[in-house]
Amino acid sequence: MCLNLFLVGAPKCGTSSLFDWLVAHPQIIGTIPKETYYMMDRESPFFDSSFNSFSYGVDGLENFFDFESKPDYHVKMEATALNIYQDRAIQIAAELSAYIIIVIRDPAERIRSSFYYTKYNLGRIKDSYTFPEYVDNLLNKNLKSIKRNVKWPSSEILCSELSNSTYIDHIRKWSNNISEDKLLLISSRELWSDPKHVLNSITSKLNLDSSLYENFNFDSSNQTRKARNKAVQFLVKKIAQKVTIPRILKSLYTRFFTIQAKPNADDIKVLKDLDKYFEAPNSQLKTYFNFEI
């Protein structure tokens, strides 16, 4: 029997890398593209009015798989990272009795990564708009300033990052609708420090052979990095929307055409402000799910 696996987020927590590692397994087939946005709620800025789960139902997901590429698949995987916030995704996952993976990271670091990914990788933030200024706007609910400096629809995401990073609220919704044995919470810290252990845990839960990962090259994907050449970046993004780019080509692009976005002194200062904001909800994660970020 074919199983359904949803890697539902959170954004900027390592889901792209985990998707690539899982889809390398001969018995796991992933959607093309990784993020289909098929299960968005109607009010989401990423809702596709022409092709969505409300209009075409659960069966519409089949259109995102190239079944001929893996005729022996046992697991079908979808990995839209924004699904963690979607009630519609929860409804469909429950209907399919799907296995759910949620990856989360330190909220302050996730918000910083989200900001710089939007600025450098997507090019949707004004060059003059800084991360400390954004955090000040966010904490003081000055959403008009965020929207002036960030292009839509990314502005909607950046305006919601405090809520998006309050993981306890979203995980509770999933846990209320998905059986405990099918819900797997992973910290990005664990994902990066011991990826083989994480992949072994996932394949074990899915009753798949884990031997592939014994000597596997765990390259990372979709990192928050500043492009050296925006024209090359634009071309690569366009290609990635149409086809799955081989991991080796992704690694070469990252190595030669991007640079790492490291935090500066001002960033570190406002990260502490965000840490303080998330102390209580992070504590609730430990209380209710025995989970530490």
Residue, then its C-alpha position, 0 to 999 in steps of 0.5 A: m500500500c502506498l503511503n502519503l508523507f507531508l513535509v509541512g514546514a516550517p519555512k527556513c528550517g531545512t525542509s528543502s534539504l530534507f526533501d532532497w535527501l528523502v527523494a533520493h531514496p528509491q522508494i520515495i517519490g516527491t512532487i515536482p516542484k517541491e512546493t506545490y501550494y496546492m493545499m493553501d487556505r483560500e485566504s492565503p496570498f499563495f492560493d492558486s485560484s486556477f488549480n487548488s485542492f478545493s476545486y480538484g480535491v485530494d486527487g489533484l495532487e497526483n498531477f505533481f508526480d512523475f510516476e514513471s521516474k520511480p515505478d517502484y515507489h512506496v511513499k508519495m511526498e509533498a513538501t510545501a513549507l507553508n502547509i504548517y499554517q494551513d487548515r486545509a492541509i491539516q484536513i487533507a492530511a487527516e483524510l489521507s492518514a498521511y505521515i507528517i514531518i514538522v521541522i522547526r528551528d530557533p524562532a529568532e534565527r528562523i526569522r532572520s533567515s526568512f528576512y535575508y532569504t527574502k532580501y537576497n534570494l528573492g530580491r523582494i526587500k529594498d536594499s536600504y531596509t535592514f534586519p534591525e529595522y524590520v525587527d523593530n517594526l515587527l515587535n511594535k506591530n508597524l506593519k505598514s512600514i514592513k509593507r512599504n519595504v517588502k514586495w507582496p506576497s512576501s510582505e504578508i509572510l514577513c508581517s506574520e513572522l511572530s505568529n508563524s514562529t510561535y510553533i506551539d499554536h500550529i503544532r497543537k492544531w496538527s496534533n489534534n488531527i493527526s495520530e501521534d504515531k504519524l506525527l514526527l517533530i524534528s529540530s533543525r539543530e538535530l537535522w544538521s548535527d546528525p542527519k543520518h540519525v534523522l533519516n534513519s528515524i524517518t525511514s524506520k517510521l515508514n518501514l523503508d530500508s535506510s542503508l542508502y544513508e550510511n554513506f550519503n552526501f548530506d549537502s544542504s539546499n535552498q540556503t539563505r545566501k547572497a547572490r554574486n550575480k543576480a542574472v544567474q540567480f534569476l535564471v536558476k530560479k526560473i529553471a527550478q520552477k520547471v524541473t528538478i535540478p540535480r543536487i550536484l548542480k545545486s551544490l556548484y551553484t551555491r559554491f561559486f555564485t553565492i556567499q553566506a549571509k552572516p549576522n553582524a553586530d546589529d543583527i545579534k543585538v535584535l536577535k536577543d530581543l526576539d529570543k526574549y519574545f519567544e521564551a514563553p511559547n518555546s517553554q510551552l513546547k517543552t511542557y506539552f510536547n517534551f520538545e526542545i528547539 
